[in-house]
């Protein structure tokens, strides 16, 4: 009954819009026609739109396709592609991971038939098997296809009958007939393989396996979070650690951002289509009221990685301290060299045999050149690192001063004292400004209170 009521509502909405439109049919003819005939007329118009965009001088349609998923697993959104002929054939294409016969993640095209159904509303039905589309509606476990029936014969809960849901400019909105997931047709403006490559590049430019967490805000920091965005299946939650409220959502990546499977809410605002802001510092929703911002401040404050201090912006005092450290390192072994200074965490074995990551200022020392330049020793001094407020990093003196394995070999030198003096020049709160908010290579820390300007060299981003 839910589907029938929804279809009737869609039909009433459609007819109301048609009655007041200046195109297609005369008002008195619409009132005289039977409902089935009116759907026939609309189906003809809808089909002509599909076919016209599929002409030889155009690139057909991008089909943003979602499945409803299962109780056990959610699935990302997919960019499929389609061309429709007036004779009732459809060429579909894609490169998704559920393509079979060795085609997973490979660009694949498949031809099948389609028809325009007149049910409670207009329906585009793909009525024969299509390797690109029908796998989503197959009743099997996608990881064991085609042999194992799953989810009570519903598989991934995908659809091959698309119920018309409205127009959005030149875009056409549909819902899956059985499972109600959103399906959106967008006129394609380039060859399909190029579109795939361009979306992949856009996705890489805004998310990765290195960066998975983002703030969601309307100007009030630290309100909600998104975690796991790079997979296309993410969690929307009130906090990253032990959230009290969390929900799973999916998205499809676009040429300039992403689109969510359904509109989501933040305060009084909604968001579904997110695009990269002109300053490339955030993603913005349709009216610019909701922002998704990369959490590099938390990433650096809480990471177990180490970040090299760029010597190019050392102060005179820092440069002098570093030069003296180089001398002290060679007092232990004339062939030892101070490779760099880093901020971050070092793993130390505790008295109970467990490992703990100790935050601090870390000297990276490598041995003779014949052993390569990979650091062998990491003498360090403790220094607390945290994120006091949104967008800020703080370094402050630690009360912990336990002996550490790496520093003990330099006990006969002034290295520890020099490291402590260097750390003292860094104590303060900083506003973090990445050189690229989504794929930074350098994070500039500008002093807010105390400290001095610092450039941190970040590790390469991993996709």
N, C-alpha and C positions, 0 to 999 in steps of 0.2 A: 504493500500500500504506500510506503514511503516513496518509492520510485514513481508510482502512478500519480500521486499528488504532485510531486515535483515536476513531472512532465506536463501535467495540466497547467500548473502555474507558469512554466516556461512558454507554453503555447499561448496562454492568455496574454502574457507580456509581449510575446512576438507579434500577435495580431494587433494589440493596441498600438505598438510602434508602427506597424504597417499601415494602419488606418489613417494615421496622421502624417504619413510620409507622402512626399510629392512624387514618388517614383513608382513604377511597376504596374499598379492596378488602380482602377477607378473604385471609389468608395462603395457605390451602389452594387457593383459586381461582387464585392467581397461579402456583403450581407446576403446576397442571393445564393452563394455557393455553399455546398456542404463542407463540413469541417475537413473531411478527407481530401476534398478538392483543393482547399486552401493549403493544406500541407503539401499536396502535389506541387502547387505553384511555388511554394517556398523552397521545396526540395530542388526544383528546377533552377531556381535562383542560386541556391547554395552550391549546387553542382557546377553551375556555370562559373562561379567564383573559383572553385577548386581547379577547374580545367583552364580558365583564363590565365591564372598565375603559373600554370604548368606548360604554357606555350613555349615554343622553341627558343624565343628570344628572352625568356625569363628562367629563373632558377628554382621554380617550384616552391615547396614549403619546408620550413623547419618545424618539426613537430616536437614540442616539449612534452614529454610523456612521463607520467608517474603511474606507479602501481600502488594498491592499497597496503601491500605488505602483509605480514602475518603476525600472530601473537609472539612468535619467537624471533622474528627478524624484520627489520625495515630495509628498504632498498632505495638507493639514490635515484634522482631523476635522470632521464636519458634524452639526448638530442637525436631524434630520428629525422628522416627526410622523405619527402613524398612528391611524386608527380602523378596527376590524375588525367586519364583520357576520357573523352566523351563517350567512348564505347564501353566503359566500365572496367578498365584495367588500371591498376595502380602499381607504380614502381616505387618501392620503399628501400631505404638504405640506412645504414648505421655502422658503428664500430664498437658496440657495447660488449660487455664481458659474458653475456649469456648466449651469444651466437654459437651455434653447434657445428659439428662436422669440421672441427679444427679451425674455425673462423673467429673464435673468441678474440675480441679486441682488434680485429682486422676489419678494414672497410669492406662491407659486403652489400650487394644489391640483390633484391628479389622481387619478382613480378607475381602479382596475384590479382584477383578480381575484387571489386567493391560494388555496392549498390546503395541507393538512397531508400531507406525504409520510412514508412509513415505509420509510426506507432502512436503514442500519446503526444509525440512531437517529432521533429526531424531527427533522423539517425543516419549517420554514415557507418555502414557495416562492411567490414572486410570479411567476406563470406567464404573465402578459401584460405588454406594455410599459406602463411608468408613467413619465411625464415627469420625476417627481421623483427616482426611484430608479434606473431602468434605464440612465440615461446613464452611471452609474459603471461599469457592466459592458459598455457598448458597445465594440466592438473598434476604435474610432477615436481619433485624436489629439484630445483635448478642445479644444485651441485651434483646430482646423480642422474640427471636427465640422460636418456628418456625412459628410464626403467622403474623409478620408484615414485608411486603416487604419494602426494604430500598434502598436508593441511586440508584433510577431508575432501581431497579432489579439487581443491581450489588453487594449488600451486602458489604462485606469487600474488594472487589476487589482482591480476591484470585484466584488461578488457580489450576486445576487438570491435565492439559496437560503441560508437561515440555519439552521445546525445548532445544535440546543439544546446548551448547555454548562453549564447549572446555574441555580439560583436564588440570589439575593442579597437576602434579605428579600422585599420585594414586587417587586424588579427581576428581570428575566429576562436571562440572559447567552446570547449566541449567538456562533458563529464563522462567517465566510464559508466556504461549502462548498469552493470551488476554491482560494481564496487565503488563507484562514485569518485574515483580519483580524478584530478584535474588533467586535462589534455588541451594544449594550446597550439594553434597553427599560426605561424608567423611567416609572412612572405620572405623568402630567402633572397639575399642580394649578392650572392657569390657562388662559385662552384662548391659543391658539398664537401669535397675533401679539403678545400681551403678553409671552409667554415669550421670544420673539425679541428684543423691545425690552429686557427685563430682563437677558438674557444680554449683549446689546450694551453696556448700561450697566455691568454687572459687569466685562466685559472692559476697557472704557475706564478703570475705576477701578484696575486693577492693571497694565496694560501699555500701551505706546504706541510710536510711532516714535521718540520722544525717548529713552525708556528701553527698551533691548533686552537688557541684560546683568544677570545675577543671580548671587549666590553660592548654592551648594548646600552645606549644612553640617549636621552633627549636633552642633554646638557647637565644632567645630574650624574656625576661619576659613580662608578662602582655599584650600579643598581642591579643589572642583570648581566649574565655571561652566556656566551656560546662556546662550546667545547667540541672539538673534533670536526670542524668545518671542512677540512681538506678531503674527507672521504665522501662528502655529499650526504652523509647521515650524521646529524649532530644533536647535542643535548643543549636545551635552553633552560638555564637554571639560575637560582637566586644567589648562589655562591659555588665556587669550584670545589671546595672541600666540604664534604658532608652536607649537600644541599637539602633544604627542607622542601623545596618544590623544584621539580625537574620534569621536562617532557622532551620526547624525541621527535625530531622533524627531519625532512629531507629537502634537498634542493637540486636544481639543475644549473650548471654554470652557463653563462652567456658570454657574448662578445665583450661586455663591459661590466661584469659582475655576476650576479646569480639571481635566480627566482626560486622562492620557496614553494613547496607543494600546496600550502594553504596560507592565507593571510594570518599573521600573528599579531599579538597586541603587546604594546608597551605603554603603560599608563593609559592616557586617553588617545593614543596614536595606534595606527596599524601599519604593518609593513609586510610586503611580499616581494616586490621587485627592488633589489638593491644594486646600485651602480656606484662605481668608483667616483669619488668627488674630484673636481678639477685639480685640487691641490694634492691628490693621491695620499691623503692622510687618513682617509676613512671611506666606508661605504655609506651611502645615503639612501633612504627610502624614497617613495614616489614624490612626496612633498617636502622632503628635506628635514622632517621633524625627528627622525630616528637615525642614529648613527651606530655603525659597527666599527670599532676601533681596535687595531691589533694591540695585544697586551705585552709589549716588549719590556715595560717597566717591571712587571711581575716575573717575566721570563728571566731577566737578568738577576733580579733580586733573589729569586728562589732556585735558580739553575745550579746544577752540580758542575757546570762547565767552568773554564777559566777564560778570561778575556784580557788580551794583551793591551797594555797601556802604550799608546802611540808616542814614541820619544820625540816626534816632530813638534809637539806642543808642550814639552816639559818646560817648567819655569827655570830660571837660572839656578835657583836653589835645588830643584829636583835634578837637573842635569849634573850639578856638582856632586850630589849624593849618589847618583847612579855611577859616575866615574869612579868614586871611591869604592863603591861596591865591587866594581870590576877588579880593582886592586886587591881587595880582601879575598875574593874568590880564588885568585891566583896564589895567595899565600898557602892555601891547602895543597894545590897542585898547579904548577906553572902552566900546565897544558889545559887546565879548566878555563872555560869562558862563560861569562854571564850572557845568556842569550836574550833575555827580556824580563820585564816585570809584568805580572798579571794580577788581576783581581778576580776572585772567585773562591772555589772550594777545593780543598785537598783531602784525599782519603787517608785517614790515620787509624791504625789499630789501637783499640782501647785496652785498658787493663783487664777487662773480662774477655778479651779476644775478638770482640766485635769491631766492625769498621764504622767510623763516623766521618762525615764530611765537615771539615773545619773551615769556616770562612776566613779569608785573610788576604794580605798582600803577599804574593808568592814570587820568589826569584826562580827563574828557570835556568839551570846550569847544565851545560853539556860538556862532555869529556873531550879528549884529543880528537883532532879532525879526522883521523883514521877511523874513529868510531862513529862518524857522522855528526850532524848537528842536532839530532834529536835529543832534547833535554833528558838527563839521567837523574838529576837531583832537583828537589823542589823545596829548598829552605823557605820558611814562611813565618810571618808574625800574625797573630790573631787580630782580626778586624771585623766587627759586626757589619752586616749588609742587610738592609731591609727596604721595604717600600712604605714610607709613612703615609703618603696620600697618592691619589691617582696621578700617574704620569711622572712621579718623582722617585728618585733613588737616594738612599742615605747611607753614608759610611760613618761609623763611629767607633770609638775605642772600646775594645773588649776587656772585660775583667778577667778573662781566661788567659792564663800564662803557663800552660803546662809544657814540659819538655816535648819536643817532637823529633822524630827520627831523622828527618831531612836536615834540620838545623843543627843537630848535635855534632855532625862532622865539621861544622864551622865554629865550634865553641871557642877555639883559640884565636878567633878573628873578631873584628868589629862589625861583621855583617849584620848580626841581629839588631844592634843599636842603630845602624844606618837604615835598615828596613823600617824600624819603628819610627825614626825621624821622617822617612819618606811617607809612611802611612799617615802621620800627623798632618802632613800638608794636604791630605785628601779628605780629612774629616769634615763633613758638612752635608747639606741636602742639595740635590741637583735636579734640575728639570731635564728630562731626557729627550733629545731630538735626534731620531734616526735619519740617516741620509736617504733612506727609502722606508716608508712606514710599513710596507708589506714584505720587502726583501732587503733589509738593511745589510750593509757591510761594515759600517761604522756607526756607533752611537755616541753622539756628542753630549756630554753632561755639562750643562751650564749652571754655575752656582746660584742657588737660591739663598742659602745662608751658609757662610763658612766655605772652606775648600777653595779650589781653583779649577778653571776649565779643564776638562778631561776628555780625551777621545779614546773610546774602547774599540778595539778591532774585533769584530764579531766573527764567529766561525762560519764557514760557508753554509748556505741554506741547503737542506736536504729535501728533495721532492719525494 
